[in-house]
């Protein structure tokens, strides 16, 4: 197995740990520490982690709506189908769990879609925050519902700015 590296990115809504190898990012998760973790860099981090942090920074500034750095899904075939469907939910838009179940060709898999959504380790990049309950209410988000609401408002604000230009 390739060596794993970690980069800590301080976002407007909390510290995010970016884990990956020299080839790809494997995890982007909120850490929820009271005090940011200080890591002494003894070696140079892979470019892919630096690029991920740079693209997240652009996202939080409203300048980026899609991510292009290399990342990998680590999950079952079903989970990967769900995550691939999540990526197709446009910036500033939302979908229901049922919409994702229909998109993967299994309309009865609504709860399984919710479970796969909860196992997503690539927060923001695989936009599970854009998935709502059938009543369009905020439901489940590993980073906390307050972050889900913040991300949705952030995207809505910048997508409206794009529409006005």
Secondary structure, DSSP 8 states (H G I E B T S, - for coil): ----EEEEEEETTEEEEEEE-SS-EEEEEE---SS-------S---HHHHHHHHHHHHHHTT--SS--S-B---S-HHHHHHHHHHHTS-TT--EEHHHHHHHTT-TT-HHHHHHHHHT--BTTTS-GGGEE-TTS-----TT-HHHHHHHHHHHHHHHHHHHH-
